Amino acid sequence: MRELKTADEIRAEIERMVNANREVRKDRKRIEIPAPTPLREPDRSGCNWTMAAYRGSPTYLGLVELAVAAIQLRWNLR
């Protein structure tokens, strides 16, 4: 069962995870993450949000996608 979290809590946790990464810190970057977007219907896994609006450096896209996927397994949007 996923915990319910606000959009800001989801965004902040993903941002924390990404910015804690060794490569991001080594590059002295600060990655900003957008708020999650609610889905009309939960997806097949039961997640009720997505985050398709990341527009930062493509260098960190894979890292952002991994963080999003990890949080989607744990939290749903309140």
Secondary structure, 3 states (H helix, E strand, C coil): CCEEECHHHHHHHHHHHHHCCHHHHHCCCCCCCCCCEECCCCCCCCCCEECCCCCCCHHHHHHHHHHHHHHHHHEEEC
